[in-house]
Amino acid sequence: MRRCLFIPTLSVLLGCKVLLAQTQAPVPQNGGFSIPPSQSRNDSRLPGDPGWGPDQAHEHFLRKTREVERQRRIVDDASRLVKLTAQYRSDVERHGAVTAEDEKLLLQIEKLAREVKDRMRGM
């Protein structure tokens, strides 16, 4: 029964490894912020152009800040998931069987994998 629950965790873990590999690319000079070509579907102005009010610029800044924070949390949780999975694997290999501590660690891995998956979906 544990093996069936662990299979979705592995698929999330593989997705996290891909995400970690993508995020370790060099950060652009502007701090990783990219300015979208348009604020809305009908507006092609950029921040700082005439017509951009302080509210629009502040909203844009808050949206980008939330996006960067969400990405950082995903990467942190994904790296923690990789570490916990490696620890679980080494513990099982060392003991030769799954112990009660390993079961607790597996539940923690599954919970974290669900959180990462939901966060990656944008929930």
ZAGUBA-326388 format. One record per residue: residue number from 1; chain; x negated, y, z of N, C-alpha, C in turn. Coordinates in nm, 4 decimals, padded with zeros to 6 digits. Atoms other than C-alpha are relative to their C-alpha. Layout:
REM ZAGUBA-326388
{i=NUM&ch=A&n.X=X&n.Y=Y&n.Z=Z&ca.X=X&ca.Y=Y&ca.Z=Z&c.X=X&c.Y=Y&c.Z=Z}
...
***
This chain:
REM ZAGUBA-326388
{i=1&ch=A&n.X=-00.0817&n.Y=-00.1187&n.Z=00.0000&ca.X=00.0000&ca.Y=00.0000&ca.Z=00.0000&c.X=-00.0867&c.Y=00.1259&c.Z=00.0000}
{i=2&ch=A&n.X=00.0895&n.Y=-00.1155&n.Z=-00.0039&ca.X=-00.2835&ca.Y=00.2440&ca.Z=00.0757&c.X=-00.0585&c.Y=00.0274&c.Z=-00.1371}
{i=3&ch=A&n.X=00.0619&n.Y=-00.0181&n.Z=00.1301&ca.X=-00.4334&ca.Y=00.1871&ca.Z=-00.2668&c.X=00.0918&c.Y=00.0780&c.Z=-00.0938}
{i=4&ch=A&n.X=-00.0947&n.Y=-00.0706&n.Z=00.0856&ca.X=-00.1168&ca.Y=00.3110&ca.Z=-00.4396&c.X=00.0035&c.Y=00.1492&c.Z=00.0330}
{i=5&ch=A&n.X=-00.0009&n.Y=-00.1401&n.Z=-00.0388&ca.X=-00.1255&ca.Y=00.6351&ca.Z=-00.2419&c.X=-00.1307&c.Y=00.0689&c.Z=-00.0365}
{i=6&ch=A&n.X=00.1315&n.Y=-00.0578&n.Z=00.0252&ca.X=-00.4937&ca.Y=00.6852&ca.Z=-00.3141&c.X=-00.0202&c.Y=00.0332&c.Z=-00.1477}
{i=7&ch=A&n.X=00.0169&n.Y=-00.0231&n.Z=00.1433&ca.X=-00.4588&ca.Y=00.6745&ca.Z=-00.6955&c.X=00.0350&c.Y=00.1437&c.Z=-00.0385}
{i=8&ch=A&n.X=-00.0242&n.Y=-00.1413&n.Z=00.0328&ca.X=-00.2859&ca.Y=01.0180&ca.Z=-00.7222&c.X=-00.1065&c.Y=00.0922&c.Z=00.0589}
{i=9&ch=A&n.X=00.1045&n.Y=-00.0806&n.Z=-00.0616&ca.X=-00.5501&ca.Y=01.1543&ca.Z=-00.4869&c.X=-00.1232&c.Y=00.0032&c.Z=-00.0889}
{i=10&ch=A&n.X=00.1157&n.Y=00.0035&n.Z=00.0890&ca.X=-00.8219&ca.Y=01.0414&ca.Z=-00.7260&c.X=00.0215&c.Y=00.0872&c.Z=-00.1227}
{i=11&ch=A&n.X=-00.0250&n.Y=-00.0849&n.Z=00.1172&ca.X=-00.6531&ca.Y=01.2146&ca.Z=-01.0198&c.X=-00.0124&c.Y=00.1467&c.Z=00.0367}
{i=12&ch=A&n.X=00.0155&n.Y=-00.1382&n.Z=-00.0445&ca.X=-00.6341&ca.Y=01.5389&ca.Z=-00.8206&c.X=-00.1473&c.Y=00.0297&c.Z=00.0231}
{i=13&ch=A&n.X=00.1421&n.Y=-00.0182&n.Z=-00.0264&ca.X=-00.9959&ca.Y=01.4913&ca.Z=-00.7146&c.X=-00.0768&c.Y=00.0216&c.Z=-00.1295}
{i=14&ch=A&n.X=00.0673&n.Y=-00.0184&n.Z=00.1283&ca.X=-01.1069&ca.Y=01.4543&ca.Z=-01.0761&c.X=00.0306&c.Y=00.1384&c.Z=-00.0569}
{i=15&ch=A&n.X=-00.0352&n.Y=-00.1348&n.Z=00.0439&ca.X=-00.9180&ca.Y=01.7723&ca.Z=-01.1615&c.X=-00.0771&c.Y=00.1045&c.Z=00.0776}
{i=16&ch=A&n.X=00.0745&n.Y=-00.0937&n.Z=-00.0831&ca.X=-01.0928&ca.Y=01.9456&ca.Z=-00.8716&c.X=-00.1460&c.Y=00.0062&c.Z=-00.0428}
{i=17&ch=A&n.X=00.1391&n.Y=-00.0006&n.Z=00.0454&ca.X=-01.4351&ca.Y=01.8383&ca.Z=-00.9969&c.X=-00.0138&c.Y=00.0819&c.Z=-00.1270}
{i=18&ch=A&n.X=00.0019&n.Y=-00.0802&n.Z=00.1216&ca.X=-01.3530&ca.Y=01.9899&ca.Z=-01.3354&c.X=00.0112&c.Y=00.1472&c.Z=00.0356}
{i=19&ch=A&n.X=-00.0178&n.Y=-00.1382&n.Z=-00.0433&ca.X=-01.2348&ca.Y=02.3072&ca.Z=-01.1614&c.X=-00.1282&c.Y=00.0541&c.Z=00.0625}
{i=20&ch=A&n.X=00.1250&n.Y=-00.0437&n.Z=-00.0612&ca.X=-01.5543&ca.Y=02.3242&ca.Z=-00.9558&c.X=-00.1065&c.Y=00.0252&c.Z=-00.1058}
{i=21&ch=A&n.X=00.0986&n.Y=-00.0179&n.Z=00.1056&ca.X=-01.7658&ca.Y=02.2824&ca.Z=-01.2686&c.X=00.0274&c.Y=00.1286&c.Z=-00.0781}
{i=22&ch=A&n.X=-00.0348&n.Y=-00.1212&n.Z=00.0734&ca.X=-01.5753&ca.Y=02.5640&ca.Z=-01.4400&c.X=-00.0307&c.Y=00.1246&c.Z=00.0811}
{i=23&ch=A&n.X=00.0170&n.Y=-00.1187&n.Z=-00.0825&ca.X=-01.6058&ca.Y=02.8007&ca.Z=-01.1464&c.X=-00.1459&c.Y=00.0278&c.Z=00.0334}
{i=24&ch=A&n.X=00.1393&n.Y=-00.0231&n.Z=-00.0308&ca.X=-01.9810&ca.Y=02.7606&ca.Z=-01.1120&c.X=-00.0737&c.Y=00.0643&c.Z=-00.1165}
{i=25&ch=A&n.X=00.0597&n.Y=-00.0741&n.Z=00.1105&ca.X=-02.0379&ca.Y=02.9499&ca.Z=-01.4364&c.X=-00.0440&c.Y=00.1366&c.Z=00.0531}
{i=26&ch=A&n.X=00.0445&n.Y=-00.1307&n.Z=-00.0477&ca.X=-02.2205&ca.Y=03.2831&ca.Z=-01.4032&c.X=00.1155&c.Y=00.1000&c.Z=00.0032}
{i=27&ch=A&n.X=-00.1053&n.Y=-00.0996&n.Z=-00.0175&ca.X=-01.9986&ca.Y=03.5648&ca.Z=-01.2793&c.X=-00.0347&c.Y=00.1219&c.Z=-00.0842}
{i=28&ch=A&n.X=00.0279&n.Y=-00.1190&n.Z=00.0807&ca.X=-01.9639&ca.Y=03.8596&ca.Z=-01.5190&c.X=-00.0374&c.Y=00.1191&c.Z=00.0868}
{i=29&ch=A&n.X=00.0465&n.Y=-00.1189&n.Z=-00.0712&ca.X=-02.1072&ca.Y=04.1991&ca.Z=-01.4229&c.X=00.1130&c.Y=00.0738&c.Z=00.0692}
{i=30&ch=A&n.X=-00.1108&n.Y=-00.0734&n.Z=-00.0587&ca.X=-01.7621&ca.Y=04.3388&ca.Z=-01.3486&c.X=00.0618&c.Y=-00.0735&c.Z=00.1180}
{i=31&ch=A&n.X=-00.0480&n.Y=00.0711&n.Z=-00.1178&ca.X=-01.7171&ca.Y=04.0940&ca.Z=-01.0589&c.X=00.1031&c.Y=-00.1067&c.Z=-00.0308}
{i=32&ch=A&n.X=-00.0941&n.Y=00.1038&n.Z=00.0365&ca.X=-01.5030&ca.Y=03.8491&ca.Z=-01.2511&c.X=00.1388&c.Y=00.0526&c.Z=-00.0312}
{i=33&ch=A&n.X=-00.1304&n.Y=-00.0563&n.Z=00.0305&ca.X=-01.2126&ca.Y=04.0877&ca.Z=-01.2981&c.X=00.0112&c.Y=00.0218&c.Z=-00.1497}
{i=34&ch=A&n.X=-00.0259&n.Y=-00.0274&n.Z=00.1405&ca.X=-01.0713&ca.Y=04.0856&ca.Z=-01.6455&c.X=00.1283&c.Y=00.0817&c.Z=-00.0068}
{i=35&ch=A&n.X=-00.1167&n.Y=-00.0860&n.Z=00.0117&ca.X=-00.8279&ca.Y=04.3533&ca.Z=-01.7445&c.X=00.0859&c.Y=-00.0543&c.Z=-00.1130}
{i=36&ch=A&n.X=-00.0851&n.Y=00.0544&n.Z=00.1050&ca.X=-00.5314&ca.Y=04.2133&ca.Z=-01.9343&c.X=00.0236&c.Y=00.1037&c.Z=-00.1088}
{i=37&ch=A&n.X=-00.0201&n.Y=-00.0954&n.Z=00.1081&ca.X=-00.4646&ca.Y=04.3679&ca.Z=-02.2746&c.X=00.1240&c.Y=00.0861&c.Z=00.0188}
{i=38&ch=A&n.X=-00.1183&n.Y=-00.0815&n.Z=-00.0237&ca.X=-00.1276&ca.Y=04.4875&ca.Z=-02.1559&c.X=00.0544&c.Y=-00.0268&c.Z=00.1391}
{i=39&ch=A&n.X=-00.0588&n.Y=00.0136&n.Z=-00.1332&ca.X=00.0400&ca.Y=04.5510&ca.Z=-01.8244&c.X=00.1307&c.Y=-00.0782&c.Z=-00.0085}
{i=40&ch=A&n.X=-00.1241&n.Y=00.0731&n.Z=00.0234&ca.X=00.3738&ca.Y=04.4317&ca.Z=-01.9545&c.X=00.0036&c.Y=-00.0374&c.Z=-00.1471}
{i=41&ch=A&n.X=-00.0090&n.Y=00.0455&n.Z=00.1387&ca.X=00.4895&ca.Y=04.2799&ca.Z=-02.2807&c.X=00.0046&c.Y=00.1171&c.Z=-00.0991}
{i=42&ch=A&n.X=-00.0167&n.Y=-00.1129&n.Z=00.0919&ca.X=00.5704&ca.Y=04.6223&ca.Z=-02.4310&c.X=-00.0995&c.Y=00.1123&c.Z=00.0261}
{i=43&ch=A&n.X=00.0899&n.Y=-00.1080&n.Z=-00.0378&ca.X=00.2918&ca.Y=04.8267&ca.Z=-02.2736&c.X=-00.1429&c.Y=-00.0423&c.Z=-00.0298}
{i=44&ch=A&n.X=00.1366&n.Y=00.0374&n.Z=00.0384&ca.X=-00.0551&ca.Y=04.8197&ca.Z=-02.4315&c.X=-00.1036&c.Y=00.0884&c.Z=00.0672}
{i=45&ch=A&n.X=00.0949&n.Y=-00.0876&n.Z=-00.0680&ca.X=-00.2148&ca.Y=05.0734&ca.Z=-02.1951&c.X=-00.0835&c.Y=-00.0797&c.Z=00.0993}
{i=46&ch=A&n.X=00.0906&n.Y=00.0614&n.Z=-00.0961&ca.X=-00.5097&ca.Y=04.9772&ca.Z=-01.9797&c.X=-00.0056&c.Y=00.0852&c.Z=00.1254}
{i=47&ch=A&n.X=00.0154&n.Y=-00.0815&n.Z=-00.1203&ca.X=-00.5738&ca.Y=05.0850&ca.Z=-01.6208&c.X=-00.0946&c.Y=00.1168&c.Z=-00.0270}
{i=48&ch=A&n.X=00.0803&n.Y=-00.1190&n.Z=00.0220&ca.X=-00.7080&ca.Y=05.4395&ca.Z=-01.6273&c.X=00.0446&c.Y=00.0803&c.Z=-00.1203}
{i=49&ch=A&n.X=-00.0525&n.Y=-00.0735&n.Z=00.1148&ca.X=-00.5316&ca.Y=05.5330&ca.Z=-01.9530&c.X=00.1043&c.Y=00.1004&c.Z=00.0476}
{i=50&ch=A&n.X=-00.1065&n.Y=-00.0942&n.Z=-00.0369&ca.X=-00.2982&ca.Y=05.8321&ca.Z=-01.9460&c.X=00.1341&c.Y=-00.0733&c.Z=00.0063}
{i=51&ch=A&n.X=-00.1298&n.Y=00.0645&n.Z=-00.0159&ca.X=00.0439&ca.Y=05.7272&ca.Z=-01.8265&c.X=-00.0006&c.Y=-00.1094&c.Z=00.1047}
{i=52&ch=A&n.X=00.0084&n.Y=00.1004&n.Z=-00.1060&ca.X=-00.0824&ca.Y=05.4767&ca.Z=-01.5726&c.X=00.0084&c.Y=00.0729&c.Z=00.1323}
{i=53&ch=A&n.X=-00.0157&n.Y=-00.0641&n.Z=-00.1294&ca.X=00.0460&ca.Y=05.5852&ca.Z=-01.2369&c.X=-00.0781&c.Y=-00.0725&c.Z=00.1068}
{i=54&ch=A&n.X=00.0720&n.Y=00.0653&n.Z=-00.1093&ca.X=-00.1165&ca.Y=05.5097&ca.Z=-00.9049&c.X=00.0672&c.Y=-00.1288&c.Z=00.0458}
{i=55&ch=A&n.X=-00.0701&n.Y=00.1223&n.Z=-00.0408&ca.X=00.1533&ca.Y=05.2529&ca.Z=-00.8301&c.X=-00.0344&c.Y=-00.1159&c.Z=-00.0924}
{i=56&ch=A&n.X=00.0338&n.Y=00.1061&n.Z=00.0948&ca.X=00.0788&ca.Y=05.0580&ca.Z=-01.1472&c.X=-00.1430&c.Y=-00.0483&c.Z=00.0188}
{i=57&ch=A&n.X=00.1396&n.Y=00.0384&n.Z=-00.0201&ca.X=-00.2943&ca.Y=05.0640&ca.Z=-01.0859&c.X=-00.0162&c.Y=-00.0792&c.Z=00.1296}
{i=58&ch=A&n.X=00.0083&n.Y=00.0701&n.Z=-00.1280&ca.X=-00.2487&ca.Y=04.9576&ca.Z=-00.7232&c.X=00.0615&c.Y=-00.1397&c.Z=-00.0111}
{i=59&ch=A&n.X=-00.0633&n.Y=00.1311&n.Z=00.0197&ca.X=-00.0126&ca.Y=04.6756&ca.Z=-00.8235&c.X=-00.0914&c.Y=-00.0928&c.Z=-00.0792}
{i=60&ch=A&n.X=00.0946&n.Y=00.0789&n.Z=00.0798&ca.X=-00.2638&ca.Y=04.5575&ca.Z=-01.0841&c.X=-00.1153&c.Y=-00.0482&c.Z=00.0880}
{i=61&ch=A&n.X=00.1093&n.Y=00.0361&n.Z=-00.0897&ca.X=-00.5419&ca.Y=04.5619&ca.Z=-00.8231&c.X=00.0438&c.Y=-00.1088&c.Z=00.0980}
{i=62&ch=A&n.X=-00.0489&n.Y=00.1005&n.Z=-00.0948&ca.X=-00.3288&ca.Y=04.3666&ca.Z=-00.5721&c.X=00.0208&c.Y=-00.1351&c.Z=-00.0677}
{i=63&ch=A&n.X=-00.0226&n.Y=00.1250&n.Z=00.0717&ca.X=-00.2334&ca.Y=04.1080&ca.Z=-00.8335&c.X=-00.1323&c.Y=-00.0703&c.Z=-00.0276}
{i=64&ch=A&n.X=00.1305&n.Y=00.0602&n.Z=00.0271&ca.X=-00.5977&ca.Y=04.0531&ca.Z=-00.9321&c.X=-00.0660&c.Y=-00.0498&c.Z=00.1284}
{i=65&ch=A&n.X=00.0572&n.Y=00.0423&n.Z=-00.1275&ca.X=-00.7027&ca.Y=04.0356&ca.Z=-00.5668&c.X=00.0627&c.Y=-00.1306&c.Z=00.0466}
{i=66&ch=A&n.X=-00.0680&n.Y=00.1250&n.Z=-00.0384&ca.X=-00.4393&ca.Y=03.7701&ca.Z=-00.4940&c.X=-00.0453&c.Y=-00.1158&c.Z=-00.0870}
{i=67&ch=A&n.X=00.0445&n.Y=00.1042&n.Z=00.0927&ca.X=-00.5475&ca.Y=03.5761&ca.Z=-00.8014&c.X=-00.1402&c.Y=-00.0508&c.Z=00.0360}
{i=68&ch=A&n.X=00.1363&n.Y=00.0374&n.Z=-00.0371&ca.X=-00.9139&ca.Y=03.5807&ca.Z=-00.6969&c.X=00.0007&c.Y=-00.0771&c.Z=00.1321}
{i=69&ch=A&n.X=-00.0092&n.Y=00.0681&n.Z=-00.1293&ca.X=-00.8238&ca.Y=03.4793&ca.Z=-00.3392&c.X=00.0577&c.Y=-00.1411&c.Z=-00.0161}
{i=70&ch=A&n.X=-00.0594&n.Y=00.1318&n.Z=00.0258&ca.X=-00.6041&ca.Y=03.1929&ca.Z=-00.4649&c.X=-00.1034&c.Y=-00.0932&c.Z=-00.0628}
{i=71&ch=A&n.X=00.1039&n.Y=00.0802&n.Z=00.0649&ca.X=-00.8866&ca.Y=03.0703&ca.Z=-00.6891&c.X=-00.1078&c.Y=-00.0415&c.Z=00.0994}
{i=72&ch=A&n.X=00.1022&n.Y=00.0314&n.Z=-00.0992&ca.X=-01.1365&ca.Y=03.0894&ca.Z=-00.4014&c.X=00.0488&c.Y=-00.1093&c.Z=00.0949}
{i=73&ch=A&n.X=-00.0549&n.Y=00.1021&n.Z=-00.0892&ca.X=-00.9073&ca.Y=02.8854&ca.Z=-00.1751&c.X=00.0066&c.Y=-00.1355&c.Z=-00.0688}
{i=74&ch=A&n.X=-00.0048&n.Y=00.1260&n.Z=00.0748&ca.X=-00.8587&ca.Y=02.6225&ca.Z=-00.4458&c.X=-00.1387&c.Y=-00.0618&c.Z=-00.0073}
{i=75&ch=A&n.X=00.1375&n.Y=00.0510&n.Z=00.0119&ca.X=-01.2350&ca.Y=02.5902&ca.Z=-00.4958&c.X=-00.0498&c.Y=-00.0497&c.Z=00.1358}
{i=76&ch=A&n.X=00.0429&n.Y=00.0423&n.Z=-00.1337&ca.X=-01.3019&ca.Y=02.5739&ca.Z=-00.1190&c.X=00.0655&c.Y=-00.1320&c.Z=00.0402}
{i=77&ch=A&n.X=-00.0707&n.Y=00.1233&n.Z=-00.0351&ca.X=-01.0344&ca.Y=02.3085&ca.Z=-00.0659&c.X=-00.0438&c.Y=-00.1165&c.Z=-00.0874}
{i=78&ch=A&n.X=00.0453&n.Y=00.1063&n.Z=00.0902&ca.X=-01.1504&ca.Y=02.1135&ca.Z=-00.3705&c.X=-00.1366&c.Y=-00.0524&c.Z=00.0422}
{i=79&ch=A&n.X=00.1318&n.Y=00.0466&n.Z=-00.0443&ca.X=-01.5087&ca.Y=02.1037&ca.Z=-00.2450&c.X=00.0124&c.Y=-00.0774&c.Z=00.1317}
{i=80&ch=A&n.X=-00.0237&n.Y=00.0748&n.Z=-00.1237&ca.X=-01.3826&ca.Y=01.9952&ca.Z=00.0995&c.X=00.0599&c.Y=-00.1377&c.Z=-00.0310}
{i=81&ch=A&n.X=-00.0592&n.Y=00.1275&n.Z=00.0414&ca.X=-01.1779&ca.Y=01.7234&ca.Z=-00.0738&c.X=-00.1068&c.Y=-00.0943&c.Z=-00.0536}
{i=82&ch=A&n.X=00.1097&n.Y=00.0827&n.Z=00.0523&ca.X=-01.4885&ca.Y=01.5998&ca.Z=-00.2552&c.X=-00.0839&c.Y=-00.0550&c.Z=00.1154}
{i=83&ch=A&n.X=00.0801&n.Y=00.0440&n.Z=-00.1152&ca.X=-01.6823&ca.Y=01.5852&ca.Z=00.0741&c.X=00.0723&c.Y=-00.1062&c.Z=00.0818}
{i=84&ch=A&n.X=-00.0762&n.Y=00.0984&n.Z=-00.0780&ca.X=-01.4041&ca.Y=01.4014&ca.Z=00.2582&c.X=00.0094&c.Y=-00.1335&c.Z=-00.0733}
{i=85&ch=A&n.X=-00.0085&n.Y=00.1238&n.Z=00.0778&ca.X=-01.3691&ca.Y=01.1496&ca.Z=-00.0240&c.X=-00.1327&c.Y=-00.0743&c.Z=00.0021}
{i=86&ch=A&n.X=00.1312&n.Y=00.0642&n.Z=-00.0076&ca.X=-01.7431&ca.Y=01.0830&ca.Z=-00.0246&c.X=-00.0226&c.Y=-00.0613&c.Z=00.1381}
{i=87&ch=A&n.X=00.0118&n.Y=00.0531&n.Z=-00.1358&ca.X=-01.7336&ca.Y=01.0397&ca.Z=00.3535&c.X=00.0844&c.Y=-00.1257&c.Z=00.0159}
{i=88&ch=A&n.X=-00.0884&n.Y=00.1175&n.Z=-00.0076&ca.X=-01.4387&ca.Y=00.7982&ca.Z=00.3246&c.X=-00.0640&c.Y=-00.1191&c.Z=-00.0715}
{i=89&ch=A&n.X=00.0612&n.Y=00.1069&n.Z=00.0785&ca.X=-01.6156&ca.Y=00.5977&ca.Z=00.0553&c.X=-00.1197&c.Y=-00.0610&c.Z=00.0741}
{i=90&ch=A&n.X=00.1177&n.Y=00.0523&n.Z=-00.0697&ca.X=-01.9374&ca.Y=00.5702&ca.Z=00.2568&c.X=00.0400&c.Y=-00.0747&c.Z=00.1276}
{i=91&ch=A&n.X=-00.0465&n.Y=00.0694&n.Z=-00.1204&ca.X=-01.7485&ca.Y=00.4756&ca.Z=00.5757&c.X=00.0549&c.Y=-00.1382&c.Z=-00.0320}
{i=92&ch=A&n.X=-00.0573&n.Y=00.1297&n.Z=00.0382&ca.X=-01.5586&ca.Y=00.1977&ca.Z=00.3983&c.X=-00.1103&c.Y=-00.0950&c.Z=-00.0433}
{i=93&ch=A&n.X=00.1115&n.Y=00.0863&n.Z=00.0424&ca.X=-01.8792&ca.Y=00.0669&ca.Z=00.2387&c.X=-00.0823&c.Y=-00.0454&c.Z=00.1205}
{i=94&ch=A&n.X=00.0802&n.Y=00.0336&n.Z=-00.1173&ca.X=-02.0594&ca.Y=00.0765&ca.Z=00.5728&c.X=00.0701&c.Y=-00.1044&c.Z=00.0879}
{i=95&ch=A&n.X=-00.0730&n.Y=00.0938&n.Z=-00.0861&ca.X=-01.7856&ca.Y=-00.1029&ca.Z=00.7680&c.X=00.0428&c.Y=-00.1263&c.Z=-00.0733}
{i=96&ch=A&n.X=-00.0434&n.Y=00.1160&n.Z=00.0770&ca.X=-01.6843&ca.Y=-00.3372&ca.Z=00.4889&c.X=00.1504&c.Y=-00.0173&c.Z=00.0017}
{i=97&ch=A&n.X=-00.1453&n.Y=00.0052&n.Z=-00.0080&ca.X=-01.3180&ca.Y=-00.2792&ca.Z=00.5753&c.X=00.0497&c.Y=00.1377&c.Z=00.0422}
{i=98&ch=A&n.X=-00.0596&n.Y=-00.1271&n.Z=-00.0374&ca.X=-01.0789&ca.Y=00.0055&ca.Z=00.6440&c.X=00.0357&c.Y=-00.0038&c.Z=00.1479}
{i=99&ch=A&n.X=-00.0275&n.Y=-00.0076&n.Z=-00.1429&ca.X=-01.0711&ca.Y=00.1037&ca.Z=01.0113&c.X=00.1101&c.Y=00.1028&c.Z=00.0270}
{i=100&ch=A&n.X=-00.1027&n.Y=-00.0969&n.Z=-00.0384&ca.X=-00.8210&ca.Y=00.3168&ca.Z=01.2023&c.X=-00.0481&c.Y=00.1433&c.Z=-00.0278}
{i=101&ch=A&n.X=00.0552&n.Y=-00.1322&n.Z=00.0303&ca.X=-01.0520&ca.Y=00.6186&ca.Z=01.1679&c.X=00.0045&c.Y=00.0286&c.Z=-00.1499}
{i=102&ch=A&n.X=-00.0057&n.Y=-00.0148&n.Z=00.1451&ca.X=-01.0676&ca.Y=00.5586&ca.Z=00.7931&c.X=00.1425&c.Y=00.0298&c.Z=-00.0456}
{i=103&ch=A&n.X=-00.1407&n.Y=-00.0262&n.Z=00.0323&ca.X=-00.6874&ca.Y=00.5528&ca.Z=00.7810&c.X=00.0337&c.Y=00.1466&c.Z=00.0268}
{i=104&ch=A&n.X=-00.0248&n.Y=-00.1409&n.Z=-00.0326&ca.X=-00.6759&ca.Y=00.8939&ca.Z=00.9543&c.X=-00.0657&c.Y=00.0903&c.Z=-00.1031}
{i=105&ch=A&n.X=00.0707&n.Y=-00.0789&n.Z=00.0998&ca.X=-00.9342&ca.Y=01.0289&ca.Z=00.7123&c.X=00.0718&c.Y=-00.0060&c.Z=-00.1345}
{i=106&ch=A&n.X=-00.0734&n.Y=00.0162&n.Z=00.1250&ca.X=-00.7361&ca.Y=00.8912&ca.Z=00.4187&c.X=00.1270&c.Y=00.0850&c.Z=-00.0002}
{i=107&ch=A&n.X=-00.1189&n.Y=-00.0846&n.Z=-00.0099&ca.X=-00.4197&ca.Y=01.0652&ca.Z=00.5406&c.X=-00.0364&c.Y=00.1475&c.Z=-00.0147}
{i=108&ch=A&n.X=00.0473&n.Y=-00.1378&n.Z=00.0117&ca.X=-00.6154&ca.Y=01.3898&ca.Z=00.5717&c.X=-00.0348&c.Y=00.0322&c.Z=-00.1462}
{i=109&ch=A&n.X=00.0344&n.Y=-00.0186&n.Z=00.1410&ca.X=-00.7470&ca.Y=01.3448&ca.Z=00.2159&c.X=00.1259&c.Y=00.0155&c.Z=-00.0838}
{i=110&ch=A&n.X=-00.1246&n.Y=-00.0061&n.Z=00.0765&ca.X=-00.3966&ca.Y=01.2816&ca.Z=00.0822&c.X=00.0719&c.Y=00.1329&c.Z=00.0215}
{i=111&ch=A&n.X=-00.0656&n.Y=-00.1268&n.Z=-00.0304&ca.X=-00.2554&ca.Y=01.5878&ca.Z=00.2580&c.X=-00.0723&c.Y=00.1155&c.Z=-00.0712}
{i=112&ch=A&n.X=00.0776&n.Y=-00.1052&n.Z=00.0644&ca.X=-00.5367&ca.Y=01.8095&ca.Z=00.1291&c.X=00.0156&c.Y=-00.0055&c.Z=-00.1521}
{i=113&ch=A&n.X=-00.0170&n.Y=00.0143&n.Z=00.1453&ca.X=-00.4987&ca.Y=01.6695&ca.Z=-00.2239&c.X=00.1356&c.Y=00.0552&c.Z=-00.0435}
{i=114&ch=A&n.X=-00.1316&n.Y=-00.0560&n.Z=00.0317&ca.X=-00.1272&ca.Y=01.7548&ca.Z=-00.2209&c.X=-00.0023&c.Y=00.1523&c.Z=00.0061}
{i=115&ch=A&n.X=00.0082&n.Y=-00.1464&n.Z=-00.0131&ca.X=-00.2043&ca.Y=02.1085&ca.Z=-00.1000&c.X=-00.0742&c.Y=00.0608&c.Z=-00.1188}
{i=116&ch=A&n.X=00.0773&n.Y=-00.0511&n.Z=00.1142&ca.X=-00.4650&ca.Y=02.1582&ca.Z=-00.3742&c.X=00.0836&c.Y=-00.0084&c.Z=-00.1270}
{i=117&ch=A&n.X=-00.0828&n.Y=00.0169&n.Z=00.1190&ca.X=-00.2299&ca.Y=02.0219&ca.Z=-00.6375&c.X=00.1095&c.Y=00.1062&c.Z=-00.0055}
{i=118&ch=A&n.X=-00.1049&n.Y=-00.1025&n.Z=-00.0044&ca.X=00.0510&ca.Y=02.2540&ca.Z=-00.5267&c.X=-00.0580&c.Y=00.1392&c.Z=-00.0240}
{i=119&ch=A&n.X=00.0627&n.Y=-00.1310&n.Z=00.0178&ca.X=-00.1852&ca.Y=02.5507&ca.Z=-00.5102&c.X=-00.0440&c.Y=00.0197&c.Z=-00.1459}
{i=120&ch=A&n.X=00.0404&n.Y=-00.0096&n.Z=00.1401&ca.X=-00.3146&ca.Y=02.4743&ca.Z=-00.8602&c.X=00.1214&c.Y=00.0258&c.Z=-00.0896}
{i=121&ch=A&n.X=-00.1239&n.Y=-00.0269&n.Z=00.0749&ca.X=00.0453&ca.Y=02.4777&ca.Z=-00.9840&c.X=00.0491&c.Y=00.1413&c.Z=00.0204}
{i=122&ch=A&n.X=-00.0403&n.Y=-00.1371&n.Z=-00.0268&ca.X=00.0825&ca.Y=02.8216&ca.Z=-00.8344&c.X=00.1131&c.Y=00.0113&c.Z=00.0999}
{i=123&ch=A&n.X=-00.1089&n.Y=-00.0029&n.Z=-00.0974&ca.X=00.3264&ca.Y=02.7320&ca.Z=-00.5599&c.X=-00.0424&c.Y=00.0716&c.Z=00.1250}
***
